[in-house]
Amino acid sequence: MPVFCSVKSRIKMIALTKPGLPNIIWFSILSHDHKPEEKIIAGMLRRFQATKDINITQVIQFYDNQEKKRPKIVEYR
């Protein structure tokens, strides 16, 4: 069973990086998708801040991955 899924995961995170570098996309852990959005986002943000990619990131955006038309949930600068 996969841990993440670009279709089934509830939250999608996009880290917008410095110009010329590819943006980073993460999806929420499937086994955590029953938790409130705030708790999922806090966990994703904590894990991402522990990576070296945080040094090249300018903005982090979180989206509801199930509602494609819904605007972003939150944005961190």
Distance bins in CASP14 RR format, pairs under 12 A and 6 or more apart:
PFRMAT RR
TARGET T0000
AUTHOR 0000-0000-0000
RMODE 2
METHOD distances of the structure
MODEL  1
1 8 0 0 0 0 0 1 0 0 0 0 0
1 29 0 0 0 0 0 1 0 0 0 0 0
1 30 1 0 0 1 0 0 0 0 0 0 0
1 31 0 0 0 0 1 0 0 0 0 0 0
2 8 0 0 0 0 1 0 0 0 0 0 0
2 9 0 0 0 0 1 0 0 0 0 0 0
2 27 0 0 0 0 1 0 0 0 0 0 0
2 29 0 0 0 0 1 0 0 0 0 0 0
2 30 1 0 0 1 0 0 0 0 0 0 0
2 31 0 0 0 0 0 1 0 0 0 0 0
3 9 0 0 0 0 1 0 0 0 0 0 0
3 26 0 0 0 0 0 1 0 0 0 0 0
3 27 0 0 0 0 1 0 0 0 0 0 0
3 28 0 0 0 0 1 0 0 0 0 0 0
3 29 1 0 1 0 0 0 0 0 0 0 0
3 30 1 0 0 1 0 0 0 0 0 0 0
3 31 1 0 0 1 0 0 0 0 0 0 0
3 32 0 0 0 0 1 0 0 0 0 0 0
3 33 0 0 0 0 0 1 0 0 0 0 0
4 10 0 0 0 0 0 1 0 0 0 0 0
4 11 0 0 0 0 0 1 0 0 0 0 0
4 12 0 0 0 0 0 1 0 0 0 0 0
4 13 0 0 0 0 0 1 0 0 0 0 0
4 25 0 0 0 0 0 1 0 0 0 0 0
4 26 1 0 0 1 0 0 0 0 0 0 0
4 27 1 0 1 0 0 0 0 0 0 0 0
4 28 1 0 0 1 0 0 0 0 0 0 0
4 29 1 0 0 1 0 0 0 0 0 0 0
4 30 1 0 0 1 0 0 0 0 0 0 0
4 31 0 0 0 0 0 1 0 0 0 0 0
4 32 0 0 0 0 0 1 0 0 0 0 0
4 33 0 0 0 0 0 1 0 0 0 0 0
4 44 0 0 0 0 0 1 0 0 0 0 0
4 47 0 0 0 0 0 1 0 0 0 0 0
4 65 0 0 0 0 0 1 0 0 0 0 0
5 11 0 0 0 0 0 1 0 0 0 0 0
5 12 0 0 0 0 0 1 0 0 0 0 0
5 26 0 0 0 0 0 1 0 0 0 0 0
5 27 1 0 0 1 0 0 0 0 0 0 0
5 28 0 0 0 0 1 0 0 0 0 0 0
5 29 0 0 0 0 1 0 0 0 0 0 0
5 30 1 0 0 1 0 0 0 0 0 0 0
5 31 0 0 0 0 0 1 0 0 0 0 0
5 33 0 0 0 0 1 0 0 0 0 0 0
5 65 0 0 0 0 1 0 0 0 0 0 0
5 66 0 0 0 0 0 1 0 0 0 0 0
6 12 1 0 0 1 0 0 0 0 0 0 0
6 13 0 0 0 0 0 1 0 0 0 0 0
6 25 0 0 0 0 1 0 0 0 0 0 0
6 26 0 0 0 0 0 1 0 0 0 0 0
6 27 1 0 1 0 0 0 0 0 0 0 0
6 28 0 0 0 0 0 1 0 0 0 0 0
6 30 0 0 0 0 0 1 0 0 0 0 0
6 63 0 0 0 0 0 1 0 0 0 0 0
6 65 1 0 0 1 0 0 0 0 0 0 0
6 66 0 0 0 0 0 1 0 0 0 0 0
7 27 0 0 0 0 1 0 0 0 0 0 0
7 30 0 0 0 0 0 1 0 0 0 0 0
7 65 0 0 0 0 1 0 0 0 0 0 0
7 66 0 0 0 0 1 0 0 0 0 0 0
7 68 0 0 0 0 0 1 0 0 0 0 0
8 27 0 0 0 0 1 0 0 0 0 0 0
8 28 0 0 0 0 1 0 0 0 0 0 0
8 29 0 0 0 0 0 1 0 0 0 0 0
8 30 1 0 0 1 0 0 0 0 0 0 0
8 31 0 0 0 0 0 1 0 0 0 0 0
8 33 1 0 0 1 0 0 0 0 0 0 0
8 65 0 0 0 0 1 0 0 0 0 0 0
8 66 0 0 0 0 1 0 0 0 0 0 0
9 25 0 0 0 0 0 1 0 0 0 0 0
9 26 0 0 0 0 1 0 0 0 0 0 0
9 27 1 1 0 0 0 0 0 0 0 0 0
9 28 1 0 1 0 0 0 0 0 0 0 0
9 29 1 0 0 1 0 0 0 0 0 0 0
9 30 1 0 0 1 0 0 0 0 0 0 0
9 31 0 0 0 0 0 1 0 0 0 0 0
9 32 0 0 0 0 1 0 0 0 0 0 0
9 33 1 0 0 1 0 0 0 0 0 0 0
9 40 0 0 0 0 1 0 0 0 0 0 0
9 44 0 0 0 0 0 1 0 0 0 0 0
9 62 0 0 0 0 0 1 0 0 0 0 0
9 63 0 0 0 0 0 1 0 0 0 0 0
9 64 0 0 0 0 0 1 0 0 0 0 0
9 65 1 0 1 0 0 0 0 0 0 0 0
9 66 0 0 0 0 1 0 0 0 0 0 0
10 27 0 0 0 0 1 0 0 0 0 0 0
10 28 1 0 1 0 0 0 0 0 0 0 0
10 29 0 0 0 0 1 0 0 0 0 0 0
10 30 0 0 0 0 1 0 0 0 0 0 0
10 31 0 0 0 0 0 1 0 0 0 0 0
10 32 0 0 0 0 1 0 0 0 0 0 0
10 33 1 0 1 0 0 0 0 0 0 0 0
10 34 0 0 0 0 1 0 0 0 0 0 0
10 35 0 0 0 0 1 0 0 0 0 0 0
10 36 0 0 0 0 0 1 0 0 0 0 0
10 37 1 0 0 1 0 0 0 0 0 0 0
10 39 0 0 0 0 0 1 0 0 0 0 0
10 40 1 0 0 1 0 0 0 0 0 0 0
10 41 0 0 0 0 0 1 0 0 0 0 0
10 44 0 0 0 0 0 1 0 0 0 0 0
10 62 0 0 0 0 0 1 0 0 0 0 0
10 63 0 0 0 0 0 1 0 0 0 0 0
10 64 1 0 0 1 0 0 0 0 0 0 0
10 65 1 0 1 0 0 0 0 0 0 0 0
10 66 1 0 0 1 0 0 0 0 0 0 0
10 67 0 0 0 0 1 0 0 0 0 0 0
10 70 0 0 0 0 0 1 0 0 0 0 0
10 73 0 0 0 0 0 1 0 0 0 0 0
11 25 0 0 0 0 0 1 0 0 0 0 0
11 26 0 0 0 0 1 0 0 0 0 0 0
11 27 1 0 0 1 0 0 0 0 0 0 0
11 28 1 1 0 0 0 0 0 0 0 0 0
11 29 0 0 0 0 1 0 0 0 0 0 0
11 30 0 0 0 0 0 1 0 0 0 0 0
11 32 0 0 0 0 1 0 0 0 0 0 0
11 33 1 0 0 1 0 0 0 0 0 0 0
11 35 0 0 0 0 1 0 0 0 0 0 0
11 36 0 0 0 0 0 1 0 0 0 0 0
11 37 1 0 0 1 0 0 0 0 0 0 0
11 38 0 0 0 0 0 1 0 0 0 0 0
11 39 0 0 0 0 0 1 0 0 0 0 0
11 40 1 0 1 0 0 0 0 0 0 0 0
11 41 1 0 0 1 0 0 0 0 0 0 0
11 42 0 0 0 0 0 1 0 0 0 0 0
11 43 0 0 0 0 1 0 0 0 0 0 0
11 44 1 0 0 1 0 0 0 0 0 0 0
11 45 0 0 0 0 0 1 0 0 0 0 0
11 60 0 0 0 0 0 1 0 0 0 0 0
11 61 0 0 0 0 0 1 0 0 0 0 0
11 62 1 0 1 0 0 0 0 0 0 0 0
11 63 1 0 0 1 0 0 0 0 0 0 0
11 64 1 0 0 1 0 0 0 0 0 0 0
11 65 1 0 1 0 0 0 0 0 0 0 0
11 66 0 0 0 0 1 0 0 0 0 0 0
11 67 0 0 0 0 0 1 0 0 0 0 0
11 70 0 0 0 0 0 1 0 0 0 0 0
11 72 0 0 0 0 0 1 0 0 0 0 0
11 73 1 0 0 1 0 0 0 0 0 0 0
11 74 0 0 0 0 1 0 0 0 0 0 0
12 23 0 0 0 0 0 1 0 0 0 0 0
12 24 0 0 0 0 0 1 0 0 0 0 0
12 25 1 0 0 1 0 0 0 0 0 0 0
12 26 1 0 0 1 0 0 0 0 0 0 0
12 27 1 0 1 0 0 0 0 0 0 0 0
12 28 1 0 0 1 0 0 0 0 0 0 0
12 33 0 0 0 0 0 1 0 0 0 0 0
12 37 0 0 0 0 0 1 0 0 0 0 0
12 40 0 0 0 0 0 1 0 0 0 0 0
12 41 0 0 0 0 0 1 0 0 0 0 0
12 44 0 0 0 0 1 0 0 0 0 0 0
12 60 0 0 0 0 0 1 0 0 0 0 0
12 61 0 0 0 0 1 0 0 0 0 0 0
12 62 1 0 0 1 0 0 0 0 0 0 0
12 63 1 0 1 0 0 0 0 0 0 0 0
12 64 1 0 0 1 0 0 0 0 0 0 0
12 65 1 0 1 0 0 0 0 0 0 0 0
12 66 0 0 0 0 1 0 0 0 0 0 0
12 67 0 0 0 0 0 1 0 0 0 0 0
12 68 0 0 0 0 1 0 0 0 0 0 0
12 70 0 0 0 0 0 1 0 0 0 0 0
12 72 0 0 0 0 1 0 0 0 0 0 0
12 73 0 0 0 0 1 0 0 0 0 0 0
13 23 0 0 0 0 0 1 0 0 0 0 0
13 24 0 0 0 0 1 0 0 0 0 0 0
13 25 1 0 0 1 0 0 0 0 0 0 0
13 26 1 0 1 0 0 0 0 0 0 0 0
13 27 1 0 0 1 0 0 0 0 0 0 0
13 28 1 0 0 1 0 0 0 0 0 0 0
13 29 0 0 0 0 0 1 0 0 0 0 0
13 37 0 0 0 0 0 1 0 0 0 0 0
13 40 0 0 0 0 1 0 0 0 0 0 0
13 41 1 0 0 1 0 0 0 0 0 0 0
13 42 0 0 0 0 0 1 0 0 0 0 0
13 43 0 0 0 0 0 1 0 0 0 0 0
13 44 1 0 1 0 0 0 0 0 0 0 0
13 45 1 0 0 1 0 0 0 0 0 0 0
13 46 0 0 0 0 0 1 0 0 0 0 0
13 47 0 0 0 0 1 0 0 0 0 0 0
13 48 1 0 0 1 0 0 0 0 0 0 0
13 49 0 0 0 0 0 1 0 0 0 0 0
13 51 0 0 0 0 0 1 0 0 0 0 0
13 53 0 0 0 0 0 1 0 0 0 0 0
13 57 0 0 0 0 0 1 0 0 0 0 0
13 59 0 0 0 0 0 1 0 0 0 0 0
13 60 1 0 0 1 0 0 0 0 0 0 0
13 61 1 0 0 1 0 0 0 0 0 0 0
13 62 1 0 1 0 0 0 0 0 0 0 0
13 63 1 0 0 1 0 0 0 0 0 0 0
13 64 0 0 0 0 0 1 0 0 0 0 0
13 65 0 0 0 0 1 0 0 0 0 0 0
13 72 0 0 0 0 0 1 0 0 0 0 0
13 73 0 0 0 0 1 0 0 0 0 0 0
13 74 0 0 0 0 1 0 0 0 0 0 0
13 75 0 0 0 0 0 1 0 0 0 0 0
13 76 0 0 0 0 1 0 0 0 0 0 0
14 22 0 0 0 0 0 1 0 0 0 0 0
14 23 1 0 1 0 0 0 0 0 0 0 0
14 24 1 0 0 1 0 0 0 0 0 0 0
14 25 1 0 1 0 0 0 0 0 0 0 0
14 26 0 0 0 0 1 0 0 0 0 0 0
14 27 0 0 0 0 0 1 0 0 0 0 0
14 44 0 0 0 0 0 1 0 0 0 0 0
14 48 0 0 0 0 0 1 0 0 0 0 0
14 57 0 0 0 0 1 0 0 0 0 0 0
14 58 0 0 0 0 0 1 0 0 0 0 0
14 59 0 0 0 0 1 0 0 0 0 0 0
14 60 1 0 0 1 0 0 0 0 0 0 0
14 61 1 0 1 0 0 0 0 0 0 0 0
14 62 1 0 0 1 0 0 0 0 0 0 0
14 63 1 0 0 1 0 0 0 0 0 0 0
14 65 0 0 0 0 0 1 0 0 0 0 0
14 72 0 0 0 0 1 0 0 0 0 0 0
14 73 0 0 0 0 0 1 0 0 0 0 0
14 74 0 0 0 0 0 1 0 0 0 0 0
14 75 0 0 0 0 1 0 0 0 0 0 0
14 76 0 0 0 0 0 1 0 0 0 0 0
15 21 0 0 0 0 0 1 0 0 0 0 0
15 22 0 0 0 0 1 0 0 0 0 0 0
15 23 1 0 0 1 0 0 0 0 0 0 0
15 24 1 1 0 0 0 0 0 0 0 0 0
15 25 1 0 0 1 0 0 0 0 0 0 0
15 26 1 0 0 1 0 0 0 0 0 0 0
15 44 0 0 0 0 0 1 0 0 0 0 0
15 45 0 0 0 0 0 1 0 0 0 0 0
15 47 0 0 0 0 0 1 0 0 0 0 0
15 48 1 0 0 1 0 0 0 0 0 0 0
15 49 0 0 0 0 0 1 0 0 0 0 0
15 51 0 0 0 0 1 0 0 0 0 0 0
15 52 0 0 0 0 0 1 0 0 0 0 0
15 53 1 0 0 1 0 0 0 0 0 0 0
15 54 0 0 0 0 1 0 0 0 0 0 0
15 55 0 0 0 0 0 1 0 0 0 0 0
15 56 0 0 0 0 1 0 0 0 0 0 0
15 57 1 0 1 0 0 0 0 0 0 0 0
15 58 0 0 0 0 1 0 0 0 0 0 0
15 59 1 0 0 1 0 0 0 0 0 0 0
15 60 1 0 1 0 0 0 0 0 0 0 0
15 61 0 0 0 0 1 0 0 0 0 0 0
15 62 0 0 0 0 0 1 0 0 0 0 0
15 75 0 0 0 0 0 1 0 0 0 0 0
15 76 0 0 0 0 1 0 0 0 0 0 0
15 77 0 0 0 0 0 1 0 0 0 0 0
16 22 0 0 0 0 0 1 0 0 0 0 0
16 23 1 0 1 0 0 0 0 0 0 0 0
16 24 0 0 0 0 1 0 0 0 0 0 0
16 25 0 0 0 0 0 1 0 0 0 0 0
16 53 0 0 0 0 0 1 0 0 0 0 0
16 56 0 0 0 0 1 0 0 0 0 0 0
16 57 1 0 0 1 0 0 0 0 0 0 0
16 58 1 0 1 0 0 0 0 0 0 0 0
16 59 1 0 1 0 0 0 0 0 0 0 0
16 60 1 0 0 1 0 0 0 0 0 0 0
16 61 1 0 0 1 0 0 0 0 0 0 0
16 72 0 0 0 0 0 1 0 0 0 0 0
16 75 0 0 0 0 1 0 0 0 0 0 0
16 76 0 0 0 0 0 1 0 0 0 0 0
16 77 0 0 0 0 1 0 0 0 0 0 0
17 23 1 0 1 0 0 0 0 0 0 0 0
17 24 1 0 0 1 0 0 0 0 0 0 0
17 25 0 0 0 0 0 1 0 0 0 0 0
17 52 0 0 0 0 0 1 0 0 0 0 0
17 53 1 0 0 1 0 0 0 0 0 0 0
17 54 0 0 0 0 0 1 0 0 0 0 0
17 55 0 0 0 0 1 0 0 0 0 0 0
17 56 1 0 1 0 0 0 0 0 0 0 0
17 57 1 0 1 0 0 0 0 0 0 0 0
17 58 1 0 0 1 0 0 0 0 0 0 0
17 59 0 0 0 0 1 0 0 0 0 0 0
17 60 0 0 0 0 0 1 0 0 0 0 0
18 24 0 0 0 0 0 1 0 0 0 0 0
18 53 0 0 0 0 0 1 0 0 0 0 0
18 54 0 0 0 0 0 1 0 0 0 0 0
18 55 0 0 0 0 1 0 0 0 0 0 0
18 56 1 0 1 0 0 0 0 0 0 0 0
18 57 0 0 0 0 1 0 0 0 0 0 0
18 58 1 0 0 1 0 0 0 0 0 0 0
18 59 0 0 0 0 0 1 0 0 0 0 0
19 56 0 0 0 0 0 1 0 0 0 0 0
19 58 0 0 0 0 1 0 0 0 0 0 0
20 56 0 0 0 0 1 0 0 0 0 0 0
20 58 0 0 0 0 0 1 0 0 0 0 0
21 53 0 0 0 0 1 0 0 0 0 0 0
21 55 0 0 0 0 0 1 0 0 0 0 0
21 56 1 0 1 0 0 0 0 0 0 0 0
21 57 0 0 0 0 1 0 0 0 0 0 0
21 58 0 0 0 0 1 0 0 0 0 0 0
22 53 0 0 0 0 0 1 0 0 0 0 0
22 56 0 0 0 0 1 0 0 0 0 0 0
22 57 0 0 0 0 0 1 0 0 0 0 0
23 53 0 0 0 0 0 1 0 0 0 0 0
23 56 0 0 0 0 0 1 0 0 0 0 0
23 57 0 0 0 0 1 0 0 0 0 0 0
23 58 0 0 0 0 1 0 0 0 0 0 0
23 59 0 0 0 0 1 0 0 0 0 0 0
23 60 0 0 0 0 0 1 0 0 0 0 0
23 61 0 0 0 0 1 0 0 0 0 0 0
24 44 0 0 0 0 0 1 0 0 0 0 0
24 48 0 0 0 0 1 0 0 0 0 0 0
24 51 0 0 0 0 1 0 0 0 0 0 0
24 52 0 0 0 0 0 1 0 0 0 0 0
24 53 1 0 1 0 0 0 0 0 0 0 0
24 54 0 0 0 0 1 0 0 0 0 0 0
24 55 0 0 0 0 0 1 0 0 0 0 0
24 56 0 0 0 0 1 0 0 0 0 0 0
24 57 1 0 0 1 0 0 0 0 0 0 0
24 58 0 0 0 0 0 1 0 0 0 0 0
24 59 0 0 0 0 0 1 0 0 0 0 0
24 60 0 0 0 0 1 0 0 0 0 0 0
24 61 0 0 0 0 0 1 0 0 0 0 0
25 44 0 0 0 0 0 1 0 0 0 0 0
25 48 0 0 0 0 0 1 0 0 0 0 0
25 53 0 0 0 0 0 1 0 0 0 0 0
25 60 0 0 0 0 0 1 0 0 0 0 0
25 61 0 0 0 0 0 1 0 0 0 0 0
25 62 0 0 0 0 0 1 0 0 0 0 0
25 63 0 0 0 0 0 1 0 0 0 0 0
25 65 0 0 0 0 0 1 0 0 0 0 0
26 40 0 0 0 0 0 1 0 0 0 0 0
26 41 0 0 0 0 0 1 0 0 0 0 0
26 43 0 0 0 0 0 1 0 0 0 0 0
26 44 1 0 0 1 0 0 0 0 0 0 0
26 45 0 0 0 0 0 1 0 0 0 0 0
26 47 0 0 0 0 1 0 0 0 0 0 0
26 48 1 0 0 1 0 0 0 0 0 0 0
26 51 0 0 0 0 1 0 0 0 0 0 0
26 53 0 0 0 0 1 0 0 0 0 0 0
26 57 0 0 0 0 0 1 0 0 0 0 0
26 60 0 0 0 0 1 0 0 0 0 0 0
26 61 0 0 0 0 0 1 0 0 0 0 0
26 62 0 0 0 0 1 0 0 0 0 0 0
26 63 0 0 0 0 0 1 0 0 0 0 0
26 65 0 0 0 0 0 1 0 0 0 0 0
27 33 0 0 0 0 1 0 0 0 0 0 0
27 40 0 0 0 0 0 1 0 0 0 0 0
27 44 0 0 0 0 1 0 0 0 0 0 0
27 62 0 0 0 0 0 1 0 0 0 0 0
27 63 0 0 0 0 0 1 0 0 0 0 0
27 64 0 0 0 0 0 1 0 0 0 0 0
27 65 1 0 0 1 0 0 0 0 0 0 0
27 66 0 0 0 0 0 1 0 0 0 0 0
28 34 0 0 0 0 0 1 0 0 0 0 0
28 35 0 0 0 0 1 0 0 0 0 0 0
28 36 0 0 0 0 0 1 0 0 0 0 0
28 37 0 0 0 0 1 0 0 0 0 0 0
28 39 0 0 0 0 0 1 0 0 0 0 0
28 40 1 0 1 0 0 0 0 0 0 0 0
28 41 0 0 0 0 1 0 0 0 0 0 0
28 42 0 0 0 0 0 1 0 0 0 0 0
28 43 0 0 0 0 1 0 0 0 0 0 0
28 44 1 0 0 1 0 0 0 0 0 0 0
28 45 0 0 0 0 0 1 0 0 0 0 0
28 47 0 0 0 0 0 1 0 0 0 0 0
28 48 0 0 0 0 0 1 0 0 0 0 0
28 62 0 0 0 0 1 0 0 0 0 0 0
28 63 0 0 0 0 0 1 0 0 0 0 0
28 64 0 0 0 0 0 1 0 0 0 0 0
28 65 1 0 0 1 0 0 0 0 0 0 0
28 66 0 0 0 0 0 1 0 0 0 0 0
28 73 0 0 0 0 0 1 0 0 0 0 0
29 35 0 0 0 0 1 0 0 0 0 0 0
29 39 0 0 0 0 0 1 0 0 0 0 0
29 40 0 0 0 0 1 0 0 0 0 0 0
29 43 0 0 0 0 1 0 0 0 0 0 0
29 44 0 0 0 0 1 0 0 0 0 0 0
29 47 0 0 0 0 1 0 0 0 0 0 0
30 40 0 0 0 0 0 1 0 0 0 0 0
30 65 0 0 0 0 0 1 0 0 0 0 0
31 40 0 0 0 0 0 1 0 0 0 0 0
32 39 1 0 0 1 0 0 0 0 0 0 0
32 40 1 0 1 0 0 0 0 0 0 0 0
32 41 0 0 0 0 0 1 0 0 0 0 0
32 42 0 0 0 0 0 1 0 0 0 0 0
32 43 0 0 0 0 1 0 0 0 0 0 0
32 44 0 0 0 0 1 0 0 0 0 0 0
32 47 0 0 0 0 0 1 0 0 0 0 0
33 39 0 0 0 0 0 1 0 0 0 0 0
33 40 1 0 0 1 0 0 0 0 0 0 0
33 44 0 0 0 0 0 1 0 0 0 0 0
33 64 0 0 0 0 0 1 0 0 0 0 0
33 65 0 0 0 0 1 0 0 0 0 0 0
33 66 0 0 0 0 1 0 0 0 0 0 0
34 40 0 0 0 0 1 0 0 0 0 0 0
35 41 0 0 0 0 1 0 0 0 0 0 0
35 42 0 0 0 0 1 0 0 0 0 0 0
35 43 0 0 0 0 1 0 0 0 0 0 0
35 44 0 0 0 0 0 1 0 0 0 0 0
36 42 0 0 0 0 1 0 0 0 0 0 0
36 43 0 0 0 0 0 1 0 0 0 0 0
36 73 0 0 0 0 0 1 0 0 0 0 0
37 43 0 0 0 0 0 1 0 0 0 0 0
37 44 0 0 0 0 0 1 0 0 0 0 0
37 62 0 0 0 0 1 0 0 0 0 0 0
37 63 0 0 0 0 0 1 0 0 0 0 0
37 64 1 0 0 1 0 0 0 0 0 0 0
37 65 0 0 0 0 0 1 0 0 0 0 0
37 66 0 0 0 0 0 1 0 0 0 0 0
37 67 0 0 0 0 0 1 0 0 0 0 0
37 70 0 0 0 0 0 1 0 0 0 0 0
37 72 0 0 0 0 0 1 0 0 0 0 0
37 73 1 0 0 1 0 0 0 0 0 0 0
37 74 0 0 0 0 1 0 0 0 0 0 0
38 44 0 0 0 0 0 1 0 0 0 0 0
38 45 0 0 0 0 0 1 0 0 0 0 0
38 62 0 0 0 0 0 1 0 0 0 0 0
38 73 0 0 0 0 1 0 0 0 0 0 0
38 74 0 0 0 0 1 0 0 0 0 0 0
39 45 0 0 0 0 0 1 0 0 0 0 0
39 46 0 0 0 0 0 1 0 0 0 0 0
40 46 0 0 0 0 0 1 0 0 0 0 0
40 47 0 0 0 0 0 1 0 0 0 0 0
40 62 0 0 0 0 1 0 0 0 0 0 0
40 63 0 0 0 0 0 1 0 0 0 0 0
40 64 0 0 0 0 0 1 0 0 0 0 0
40 65 0 0 0 0 0 1 0 0 0 0 0
40 73 0 0 0 0 1 0 0 0 0 0 0
40 74 0 0 0 0 0 1 0 0 0 0 0
41 47 0 0 0 0 0 1 0 0 0 0 0
41 48 0 0 0 0 0 1 0 0 0 0 0
41 60 0 0 0 0 1 0 0 0 0 0 0
41 61 0 0 0 0 0 1 0 0 0 0 0
41 62 1 0 1 0 0 0 0 0 0 0 0
41 63 0 0 0 0 0 1 0 0 0 0 0
41 64 0 0 0 0 0 1 0 0 0 0 0
41 72 0 0 0 0 0 1 0 0 0 0 0
41 73 1 0 0 1 0 0 0 0 0 0 0
41 74 1 0 0 1 0 0 0 0 0 0 0
41 75 0 0 0 0 0 1 0 0 0 0 0
41 76 0 0 0 0 1 0 0 0 0 0 0
42 48 0 0 0 0 0 1 0 0 0 0 0
42 49 0 0 0 0 0 1 0 0 0 0 0
42 62 0 0 0 0 0 1 0 0 0 0 0
42 73 0 0 0 0 0 1 0 0 0 0 0
42 74 0 0 0 0 0 1 0 0 0 0 0
42 76 0 0 0 0 0 1 0 0 0 0 0
43 49 0 0 0 0 1 0 0 0 0 0 0
43 50 0 0 0 0 0 1 0 0 0 0 0
43 62 0 0 0 0 0 1 0 0 0 0 0
44 50 0 0 0 0 0 1 0 0 0 0 0
44 51 0 0 0 0 0 1 0 0 0 0 0
44 60 0 0 0 0 1 0 0 0 0 0 0
44 61 0 0 0 0 0 1 0 0 0 0 0
44 62 1 0 0 1 0 0 0 0 0 0 0
44 63 0 0 0 0 0 1 0 0 0 0 0
44 65 0 0 0 0 0 1 0 0 0 0 0
44 73 0 0 0 0 0 1 0 0 0 0 0
44 74 0 0 0 0 0 1 0 0 0 0 0
44 76 0 0 0 0 0 1 0 0 0 0 0
45 51 0 0 0 0 0 1 0 0 0 0 0
45 54 0 0 0 0 1 0 0 0 0 0 0
45 57 0 0 0 0 0 1 0 0 0 0 0
45 60 1 0 0 1 0 0 0 0 0 0 0
45 61 0 0 0 0 0 1 0 0 0 0 0
45 62 0 0 0 0 1 0 0 0 0 0 0
45 73 0 0 0 0 0 1 0 0 0 0 0
45 74 0 0 0 0 1 0 0 0 0 0 0
45 75 0 0 0 0 0 1 0 0 0 0 0
45 76 1 0 0 1 0 0 0 0 0 0 0
46 54 0 0 0 0 0 1 0 0 0 0 0
46 60 0 0 0 0 0 1 0 0 0 0 0
46 76 0 0 0 0 0 1 0 0 0 0 0
47 53 0 0 0 0 0 1 0 0 0 0 0
47 54 0 0 0 0 0 1 0 0 0 0 0
47 60 0 0 0 0 0 1 0 0 0 0 0
48 54 1 0 0 1 0 0 0 0 0 0 0
48 55 0 0 0 0 0 1 0 0 0 0 0
48 56 0 0 0 0 0 1 0 0 0 0 0
48 57 1 0 0 1 0 0 0 0 0 0 0
48 60 1 0 0 1 0 0 0 0 0 0 0
48 61 0 0 0 0 0 1 0 0 0 0 0
48 62 0 0 0 0 0 1 0 0 0 0 0
48 76 0 0 0 0 1 0 0 0 0 0 0
49 55 0 0 0 0 0 1 0 0 0 0 0
49 57 0 0 0 0 1 0 0 0 0 0 0
49 60 0 0 0 0 1 0 0 0 0 0 0
49 76 0 0 0 0 1 0 0 0 0 0 0
51 57 0 0 0 0 1 0 0 0 0 0 0
51 60 0 0 0 0 0 1 0 0 0 0 0
53 60 0 0 0 0 0 1 0 0 0 0 0
54 60 0 0 0 0 1 0 0 0 0 0 0
54 76 0 0 0 0 0 1 0 0 0 0 0
57 75 0 0 0 0 0 1 0 0 0 0 0
57 76 0 0 0 0 1 0 0 0 0 0 0
57 77 0 0 0 0 1 0 0 0 0 0 0
58 75 0 0 0 0 0 1 0 0 0 0 0
58 76 0 0 0 0 0 1 0 0 0 0 0
58 77 1 0 0 1 0 0 0 0 0 0 0
59 72 0 0 0 0 0 1 0 0 0 0 0
59 74 0 0 0 0 0 1 0 0 0 0 0
59 75 1 0 0 1 0 0 0 0 0 0 0
59 76 1 0 0 1 0 0 0 0 0 0 0
59 77 1 0 1 0 0 0 0 0 0 0 0
60 72 0 0 0 0 0 1 0 0 0 0 0
60 73 0 0 0 0 0 1 0 0 0 0 0
60 74 0 0 0 0 1 0 0 0 0 0 0
60 75 1 0 0 1 0 0 0 0 0 0 0
60 76 1 0 1 0 0 0 0 0 0 0 0
60 77 0 0 0 0 1 0 0 0 0 0 0
61 71 0 0 0 0 0 1 0 0 0 0 0
61 72 1 0 1 0 0 0 0 0 0 0 0
61 73 0 0 0 0 1 0 0 0 0 0 0
61 74 1 0 0 1 0 0 0 0 0 0 0
61 75 1 0 1 0 0 0 0 0 0 0 0
61 76 0 0 0 0 1 0 0 0 0 0 0
61 77 0 0 0 0 0 1 0 0 0 0 0
62 70 0 0 0 0 0 1 0 0 0 0 0
62 71 0 0 0 0 0 1 0 0 0 0 0
62 72 1 0 0 1 0 0 0 0 0 0 0
62 73 1 0 1 0 0 0 0 0 0 0 0
62 74 1 0 1 0 0 0 0 0 0 0 0
62 75 1 0 0 1 0 0 0 0 0 0 0
62 76 0 0 0 0 1 0 0 0 0 0 0
63 69 0 0 0 0 0 1 0 0 0 0 0
63 70 1 0 0 1 0 0 0 0 0 0 0
63 71 0 0 0 0 1 0 0 0 0 0 0
63 72 1 0 1 0 0 0 0 0 0 0 0
63 73 1 0 0 1 0 0 0 0 0 0 0
63 74 0 0 0 0 1 0 0 0 0 0 0
63 75 0 0 0 0 1 0 0 0 0 0 0
64 70 1 0 1 0 0 0 0 0 0 0 0
64 71 0 0 0 0 1 0 0 0 0 0 0
64 72 0 0 0 0 1 0 0 0 0 0 0
64 73 1 0 1 0 0 0 0 0 0 0 0
64 74 0 0 0 0 0 1 0 0 0 0 0
65 72 0 0 0 0 0 1 0 0 0 0 0
65 73 0 0 0 0 0 1 0 0 0 0 0
66 73 0 0 0 0 0 1 0 0 0 0 0
67 73 0 0 0 0 1 0 0 0 0 0 0
END
